[in-house]
Amino acid sequence: MNSKMKHLFIGFIASLSFSLTVDAQQLHTLTLEQSIEMAIKNVQDLKNLKLDIALQQTKNREIEGSAYPQVNANITMQRLFAIPVTVIPDFISPAVYGVLTNEGVRDGNGNPIKMPDNFGNVPAQFGVPWTASAGFTLQQLLFQADVFIGLKARKTAMEYAEANYRVGEDKVRENVMNAYYAVLIAQKQLNFLNESEMRLSKLVQDMSQMYKNGFAEKLDIDKAQVGLNNLLNAKAQLSSMLDGGYANFKFQLGIPQTDSVVLISELSTQEVKNGILDEANFQYAQRNEIQALEKVRKLLEMDVQRYKLNKLPTLAAFWNFSENAQRQQFDFFKRGQQYPWFQTSIVGLQVNMPIFSGFSRNQKIKEANYNLQKHQNTIKNVEQSIDLQKTVARKTLINNLKIMDASEKNMQLAQNVYNTTKKKYEQGLGSSFEVLTADTDLQNAQSNYFTALYNALIAKVNYMKALGKLSEKSSN
């Protein structure tokens, strides 16, 4: 490859790499509702909770499979290198002596043959070197306590997995809403700081021109420049915080940090006040955490029932069919009357009756009851915690709404004061110090307003969470 072709090839690879990188980076223009929908699709914890639902479906089918007929096949083949020997009483010799006696046979001395008192034992081999067996067993479980309770608990177990998923969804909604509002408010605050920068820069320019014309002092310019420098520092800090806010927001959405996002939801004090819920008809079951805990309670009740039913017998029916062959040589694959296979078929009913378990069964029932009581105490504790959350969240929201309204009015007032002071200064009726003071007060009022607005939004999210209404908020 010559030098020119080499440079062209490297350029092509570089352009292709850049193109792939650009394609991999996406721009997301999102409302709050769209952000929540994206997070629900992307967040890994929710994906795992979805897998938990699929796992529970699989476990339910596994339990169902235990109630279906079970069929097992078996094939056995063996070679006996030494056929087992069995010692049996000598039953042949007595028969022979009996025949000789009946026939009157005498010994060499002419005496009748006398039967001995004991003939002893004879070792004998029973069997053949080669044996084979093939068959299957069909078993149908008719009753078994744990399988019966497992079938009964399938629906409740699935409902628990689904409720647990909804709990995870609520957590994702809360995280996304908090991150979304943090970025949106920081962005709006940065926009106000940009306006303040333009305002102060214009003021510095105007003072510089007035100084050239002899209508202002150098001290006025220096004061304005100090105010501008302080504003630029505050803007740099806010920009850094905004970058961190965007990074956290992308993390909550479950998207790559290389992607870009643009938030387009409107934000105002009226937005905070919209959809404030009344808790007069609140019920604990509105909280997904309580729904999940109630499903666990039902499962624990079934666990107690399972241990109690374990005192009952296990009942199963079975059918066994097999064919057996015994050969002197390995000729099991041959067919014909000389090579027979002998069939065996058995149908039966098996009952396993528990009689005494060393009192362990009763102890397991007690343990299950204790676990149930502990869980009921947990539910009660969570309900009390929810009462606390509602009380604190409601009072916090009310206070933050008041602070937000007051901060908004104060910001508007500070804007009016600045506008009036600026006009008086331009008309020669005021000092530069008054203008800078009014501008600083305006910046503080704007900062306080955005802080109050953010606190009110977060308080609203917490209040919605306490009432179990986060899903309603995100769907509005």
Secondary structure, DSSP 8 states (H G I E B T S, - for coil): --HHHHHHHHHHHHHHHHHHHHHH--EEEE-HHHHHHHHHHH-HHHHHHHHHHHHHHHHHHHHHHHHS-EEEEEEEEEE-SS--EEEEE--HHHHHHHHHHHTT-B-TTS-B----S---EEEEE-S-SEEEEEEEEEEEEEE-HHHHHHHHHHHHHHHHHHHHHHHHHHHHHHHHHHHHHHHHHHHHHHHHHHHHHHHHHHHHHHHHHHHHTTSS-HHHHHHHHHHHHHHHHHHHHHHHHHHHHHHHHHHHHT--TTSEEEE-----HHHHHTT----TT--GGGSHHHHHHHHHHHHHHHHHHHHHHTTS-EEEEEEEEEEEEEESSS-TT--STTS--EEEEEEEEEEE-----TTHHHHHHHHHHHHHHHHHHHHHHHHHHHHHHHHHHHHHHHHHHHHHHHHHHHHHHHHHHHHHHHHHHHTTSS-HHHHHHHHHHHHHHHHHHHHHHHHHHHHHHHHHHHHT-HHHHHH-
